[in-house]
Amino acid sequence: MSDKNTRAMAAPGIRKSKAEAVNAADTRELYKKREPIYPKLAHGKFRTVKWVVMAVTLGIYYLVPFLRWDRGPDAPDQAVLVDFAGRRFYFFFIEIWPQEVYYITGLLILAALALFLATALFGRVWCGYACPQTVWTDLFIWVERAFEGDRNARIKLDRSPWSFDKAWRKIGKHAVWLVIALATGGAWILYFHDAYDVIGNFFTGQAEPSSYLFAGILTFTTYTLAGTMREQVCTYMCPWPRIQAAMTDRDALNVTYRVDRGEPRGPHKKNESWDGRGDCIDCKQCVAVCPMGIDIRDGAQLECIQCALCIDACDDIMRKVDRPTGLITYETDDNVDRFQRGEKAVYKFIRPRTVVYGVAFAIVAAIMLAALLNRSELELNSQRDRNPNFVILSDGSVRNGYNLKVVNKANEPRILTLSIEGDPQIETRLLGAADDAPMQLTVDADRTQDFVIYLTLPASAIDGARETFNFRVTDTRTGETATTPSMIVTGAE
């Protein structure tokens, strides 16, 4: 700002706006610099559950592409495969075609409803145990702890000057992080191409360019989000902490500090009386183990991912000071109020929002299951030619052209008989077939094939501007049929 403008702002009679005053008082930053958090290793049942969930989810992610499933000759045998080239999605015995994308939509709806229901019952249990960000962050912290030690050792190492010992620990940690990140990106592309072929070609430079692109993207995001931005992702980038307020209520189980038991808090010496004080000895172990660095005793917070490690840490301390465990526990807000009034806990798992989520989940699941059980392996679609709309032949009859699309989802070829359901006077001709040849369509296994059909309506049979009918194909071997409606346009007034 120029001196002239500065003097003008300071001149008598000229007021600063509120926004100018605020901006002049402090400097605004568009990016919140990361403040490193050094979570201590917790021991207990919830930490064990997190280890198990991490092992299972990572095992599924890394190993599933290598599972095989026999689908017959000329079909991919990878159990789970998104085959863009073949326009298929394979999931063990289920094969989803492009026109069946509604199955994917149904799965996404089911996943959303399951997340809503779990949140209404148990708070952010997804965030604490199964969210990919949580799982990979847990893995990265485990690697960090292996190279640099537990909480106090890591703090001391970061504050110490650079040395050979510090350098090799830091370099080793980041090198392993990069390997894990590369494995994560590499595993992702295995779901879109045959896993064994990709591995054989990836490191020799013969894989598809898209494989290297997406492997690089996943490597970068995994390394960055789980390694160097782990707390900022959950606090600033993820929308779910803000959405969860609409999914939960005072009857949902959340990681909660029992203020009725813990207060007033303070240090406690051995053999000292517990009269007139709470069970919390203010050891701050709940803060030390928290991967987000918060104090659960301050109540519900946006940063809390409900991982329950603070419960393990607090229970361990309570056992050491010979007090009941559960000072920090999964509890509802209403029950905490009841405890303060001296009442017993009441748990309401069945309430309007959980019933709505549960019923909606059951309905969508039932619809998808019914659709899957009644799924046909033979489909028929038709498209009438629009240019020309119709052709009037020399004898006055009218001809329409059609593109007939036959979808054969079976793993073997089909011979289909084509028939017309409608005016018996409609004459049918298959392009490329002899006039006296039977109306038979041969469709290869697991293929979509197009056929050009011409229908002719004699002049004597024309009694309107258009007539409706159905195309029908019948498998000569199994008797399975498929139909599609259409019309023949005559142009008659």
N, C-alpha and C positions, 0 to 999 in steps of 0.2 A: 504494500500500500504506500502511496506517495506521501511526503511530508505534508503537502497541502491538504490531502484527504484526512490525514491524521489530525491535523489542527482543526479541520472543519468538524470532525466528529466530537472533538473535545471542546468545541466552542460553546459558550452559554446558549441555552435555548434549543440545542439540538440533542434529541434523545436517541439512545440506541434501542433498537427493537429487542424483544425478548430473545429471539433466535440469535441475534448478533451478540447479545450479552452472554448467552450460554456458550456459544462457540468461542468467544473471546476468553472465557474462563478456563476452558480445558480443550485439549486437542482431540479431535475425533479420529478414531481409527476404524477402517473397514474390515480389518482382520484381527482376530483375537489371538495373540501369540500363545503358543502352547506352554503350559506350565507342567513340567514333568511330574508324574506321580509314580511312586515306588511302592506298589502293593506288596505287603508281606504275605508269605505263604501261609494259608490257613489249613487247619487239619480238622476234619469232622465229616459228618454224613453228607452235608450239602457239597462240600468240596469233592467228596468221593463221587456223588451223583454227577457233578460237572465233569470229572475225569471220564466217567463212563459215557456220558452223552458226547463229549468231544471225540472219544475213540470211535464210537459207533457212527456218528455223522461224518467224520473225516474218512472213516473206512468205507462208508457207502459212496461218498463222493469220488474217492480215488480208485476204488476197485470195481464199481458197477460196470464201467465201460468194457471191462475184460470178460464179463460173463457172456456166455454163448447161449443161443436158443435156436433150435433147428426149425426152420420154416419151409423146408423143402428145397429143391433145386432152383438155382437162379435167384434166390432171395437172400438178403443179408442175414447172417446168423448172429449178429450182435444183439444181445438181449434188449438193451435200451439204446436207441439210435434215432436222431433227428436227421433224416436223409433228405436234404434239400434237392439234391440232384434227381432222386427218384420220387420227390414230392410225397414222402411218407414220414410218419412218426411211429416208430416201433417201440412197444413197451411189453416185453415178454410175449404173451399170446395175443395181445391187442395190437391191431394195425389200424392207424388212423389216417384217413385220406384227407386231401385239402378241403373237400366239401363237408368233412365231419369236424371242422374246427370247433363246433359247439361243444364237443367233449372237452377240449382245452378250456373253453370258457367255463364249463361246469366245474372243472377241477379248480380253477381260480376262485370261483364263487365259494366252493366248499372250503378251500384254504382260508379265505377271508372270514367265513362264518365260524370256522374252528378257532381262528385267532380271536375273534370277538368273544366267543364263549369262554375260551381259556382266560382271557383278560377279565371278563366279568366275574369269573370264579376265583382266580388266583393272581390277579394283577398282571404285572409285566413278566410272567414266567417265561414267555417266548424270548424276551430280551435277555434274561438272565442265564438261559441254558442252551437254546437252540438257534438263536440268530447267528448267521454266518459271521457277522462282525465280532460277536462275542466268542465264537468258537475259535476263529483264527487268532484273535487277540490273546486268548488263553494259551494257544500254542506258542505264539511269539513271546509271551511273558515267560513261559516255561523255558524257552531257549535262552532268553535274557538272563534268567536266574541261573541256568546251567553255566553260563560264561562269567557272569559278574557277581553271583552270590545272591543272598536274600536282601531284603530291604536295606538294612544298615550298611551292608557291604557295597551295595549299588550307590547309595548316597555318598559314601566315603570315596568311592572310585570316581564319581563325577566331579567331586570337589577337589580331588587331588590333581597336581600338575601332570602333564603328559609324560609318560615313561614307556619303556618297552612293555611292561606288564599291562598297563592300561591300553596301549595300542593293540596288542594282540587279542585282548579280550573284546575290545570294541569291533575290530576288524572281523574276528571270528563270528561274533554275534550277527553282524550285518551280512556276512557271507552266507550263513545258514538261513537267515531270513530271506535272502534272495533265492536260495535254492528252493525253499518252501513256496515262495511266491511263483517261481517258474514252474514248479510241479503243479501248483494250483491252476495257472494259466494253461499248462500243457494238458492237464486232466479235462479242462473245460472243452477243448477242441476235440477230445476223444469221443464226445457225445455226438459229434456232427460228421465224423468219418470213422471208418473201421479202425479200432484202437491199435491193433497190431500193425496195420499198414502205416498209420501215422507215425508211430514210434520208429518204424523202420526207415521212414523217409525224412522225418523231421530233422534229425541230426546230420543228415547227409545233404541237406539243402534241396531235396526233391519234393517236399510237401507243397501243398497249395499256398499261394501268397496269403490268402485269408487266414490260414493256420498260424502263420508267423505274426500277422497283425493282431489277431485276437489273443494269442498267447502273450504277446507283448503288453496288450492293454490289461489283461488280468494280472500279469506279473507286476506291472506298475501299481495298479490299484490295491492289490493285496499287500505289497510291501509298504505302500504309503499309508493306507487306512489302518492296517493292523499293527504296523510298526511305529510310524512317526506321527500319526494323527489319531491314535486310538481313542482318547477321551473326547476329542473335538467332534468325532463322528457322531457319538451318542448324544452329545450336548447340543451341537449346532446344526449338523447335517441331517440327522434322521428326523422325520416328521412324527414318528410314532409316539414319542413322549408327550407330544402336544395333542395327538388324537386320543390317547388312552383316557383322557379325562372324560370323554363322552362314552367310553366303553365300561367304565367302572363306577362303583358307588360305595356307600359306607358299609355295605355287607360283603364286599370283596375282600379276600384274604391278601394282605400285603405284608412285606417285611416291616415290622413295627417295633418301636421301642416302647416298653411298658412303663409309661411315666408313673402309673400308680404304684409300681414296685420300686422304680429306680430313684425317685426323688425324695428328699434332697440328696444329691450325689456328693461324693468327696472321697479323699484318700481314706484307707482303712488299715489299721495295724493289727497284727495277729493278737488274738485274745481280747481285742477291743470290743465293747458292746455294740450291738446293731440297733439299739433302742434309739428312736427319734431320728433316724436317717434311712435312706433308701439303700437298695442293693448295689447300685452303680458306684464303683470305686474310682471312676474317672480315669481309668487306665489308658483310654483312647486306642485300645486294640481293635475296636470296631472300625476306627478310622484308618488304622495302619494296614488292614487287610483289604480295604475297599478299593477296587480297581478304578473307581471314579474319584476317590479322595474326599468323599463327603462324610459328614457326621450324621448318622441315622437318628441320633437323639434330637436333632433339630426338626424332626418330622418329615412328612412326605416332600420329596424334592424332585425336580425335573431330571436331574442327573442320575438318580438311582435306577439301576437296571434290575433290581430285585434278584440279585444273584445269591443272596442269603449267606455269603461268606462272613458277614458280620455276626450272624447267628452262631456259626461255628466258633468264631473267636471269643464271643461273649460267653458261650456255654463253657468253653475251656477255662476261662477266668472264674466263672461261678463255681465250677467244681473245685478249683484250687482254694477258693476262700470259703468253701463249705456252705454255699448258698444254692437254692434251687435254680436249675437251668430255666431258660425261657424268658430271661429278661428282655432279650431281643428275639422275636419269634414271628411266625406268620400269624397275623391276627387281623380282625376287622376293626374299623374305626368305631363302630357302634359298641363292640365288645369292650374296647378300651374305656369308653365312657361308662359302661356298666360296671367294670372293675372299680372305677373310681367311686362309684356309688355303692360298692359292696355287693353287687349283684353277680349272678353266674353268667357265663358266656352262652350266647344263643347264635347258632349258625343257620343261615337261610340260604341254602344252595339252590333251592327251587323258589324263584321269584320271577316277576314278569319278564325282565330282560333275558334271563337265562332260558326261560321257556320259549320266548320268541326266537332266540338264536338256535336253540336245540331243535325246535319244530321246523324252522327254515332249513337247517342243515339236513334233517331227515327227509324233507320233501325233495330237496335238490338231489340228494343221494339216491332216493327211490326213483326219481325221473331218469337219472343217468343210468342206474342199474337196469331199469326197464328198457331203455333205449339200447343198451349194450346187449341185453339178452335177446331182443327182437331185431337186432341189426342184420340187415340183409347183405349177402355177398354179391348181389346182382342189382344194378341200378340202371335206369333208363331215363334219358332226357332228350328232348327234341327242340329244335329251333327252326321255325318256318322262314323260308327265304323272303326277304322284303324287296329285293331288287332283281327281277321284277316281282311285283306282289302276286301276280298270277299270269298265266298265259292261256289265251283262247286259241284252240286248235282249229284246223280247217273244217272239221265236222261239227263245230260248235261246242265241243266238250271243253272243260276247264282243267288245266294242270297246275298243281302247286309243287314246289320243291322244298325238301326238308333236310336238315342235317341231324342225323340220329346219333347220339352219343351213348355208347354202352360201356358200363363200368363193370369189369369182372374182378372181384376182390378175392376170388378163390386162387389157390396155388396150382390150378390145372386149367387147361384150355376148355372152352365151352363151344358147343354147337347149338345155336339158338334158332328157333322158328319164329319168324315175324308174322304177326297177324294184325288186322284192323278191326277194332270194335266200334261199329257205327253203321252207316249206310252200306249195305251189302253190294251196292253197285260201284263202289269206289274200286278202281283198278290200281294195283301196286306194281312198281318196277324199281328194282335195285340197280343203281348205276354200276356198270361193269359186269352184270350178270345177264345171262341169256333170257330172252323174254319168257320162255317156257320153263325156266329153272325154278325149283321150289324156293320160297322166301326163307333162306337159311343164312344166318350170320355166324361167322367163325371168329371168336374173340380169344386172343392169347391169354395165358395165365397172368394174373396180377397186372392187368393192363386196362387202359381206357382206349377204345377205338371208335372212330367216326365212320359213319356210312351215309351216303347220299341216297335219298329215297324220293321218288316222284309218284304223286298220287293224281289220278285223273278221274274226274266225275263227268259222266255222259251228260249231254245237253238235256236229255229227257228226264234226268234225275235232279236237275237244278230247280229248287223251289225256294231259294232265299239267297241273301247276300253272303251267307256263310253257314257252314255246318260243322258241328263239333263231333269229335270221335276220340278214341284212345289208341295209341300204339301199344302193342303187347308183344313181349318176347318171352319164349318158354324154353327152358333148358330141356333138350330132348332126352337127356339121361336121368336127371334128378326130378324133373317136373317143376322146378322153381321158376317163378314168373316175376315179371316187373312190368309196370305200365306207366304211361305218361300221357296226359291230355293234350290235345292240340285241336286245330280247326283247319278247314279248307275254305278258302275265300273264292267266291265265284264272280263277284262284281255285279251280280244281278240286282236290279232295283226292287 
